[in-house]
Amino acid sequence: TVSNAGTILGAASFAGVYLGSGGTVANTGTASLIVGRLGVGIGAGIASTITNVGTIIGTSGQGVVFYDEGGTHNNTLINSGSIVGSNGTAVNFGAGDNVLQLQPGAYFHGAVVAGGGVNTVQFGGAGAGTFANLTASSFTGFTDFAVNSGADWSFTDDNSVGAGGTFTNSGSITIVYGSTFANAGSFINAGTLT
C-alpha cells in the first residue's frame, strides 16, 4: 500500500510508483503529485485499487497501467484529479472486469483503454459532476455505465449508449437543455432522470 499526500518523483527511467504484486495506491489531496516515466504501475497478484485526488503523470508513458503479469485481476481506478499520459494513453487496464469510477473534477490527458473483460464506467462522488459527449469511444473497451447511488451528474452535448451496452442510474441524472442522450442498449433507471 502506498499513500501519498506530497510528491513522489521517479528517476528518469523509472515509474513514480510500481507495485509488482498489486495492492493499493492512494494519491490523496489536490496538491499530491506522482511523476515518473510511467506514473503508477500495478503488476499482477491481487485485485488492486488506485484512488487519485491529485495528479499522476507519465512523462514518456502512460499515467496508470494495470498489468496482467501472471494472472488476470479485476482492478479499480477512482479518479477525481488529473491523470496524464505522454504517449497518447492516460490509463491502460488489463483483461479483467475493471471499474473506472469518475468523480467530479476527473480529467484525463490521453485515452482510457480496457481489455477484454466486462468493464464499467461509474459516475460517483458526493458533489455535482458534468460530463460531455459520452459515447462508446469515450472509453475504449467499456460497454457498461452507471450513475451511483447518491451521485449527481449532468450530461451535455450529444451522449449515447451503444448496442449491447447498459446504463444503470441509481442516482440523479440531468440532461442539460439542448443536449441529447440516445439509447441503443439497455437503460435501467432506479434514480432520478430530468
WOBEL-V506434 format. One record per run of one state. SS is the DSSP state (H for helix, E for strand, - for the rest). FROM is the first residue (numbers start at 1). TO is the last residue. If there is no record, write none. Layout:
ss & from & to
SS & FROM & TO
SS & FROM & TO
//
This chain:
ss & from & to
- & 1 & 1
E & 2 & 4
- & 5 & 6
E & 7 & 9
- & 10 & 16
E & 17 & 19
- & 20 & 23
E & 24 & 27
- & 28 & 32
E & 33 & 36
- & 37 & 39
E & 40 & 42
- & 43 & 48
E & 49 & 52
- & 53 & 54
E & 55 & 58
- & 59 & 63
E & 64 & 66
- & 67 & 75
E & 76 & 79
- & 80 & 81
E & 82 & 92
- & 93 & 98
E & 99 & 102
- & 103 & 106
E & 107 & 113
- & 114 & 119
E & 120 & 123
- & 124 & 127
E & 128 & 132
- & 133 & 139
E & 140 & 140
- & 141 & 143
E & 144 & 147
- & 148 & 151
E & 152 & 156
- & 157 & 157
E & 158 & 161
- & 162 & 165
E & 166 & 169
- & 170 & 171
E & 172 & 175
- & 176 & 179
E & 180 & 183
- & 184 & 185
E & 186 & 189
- & 190 & 191
E & 192 & 193
- & 194 & 194
//
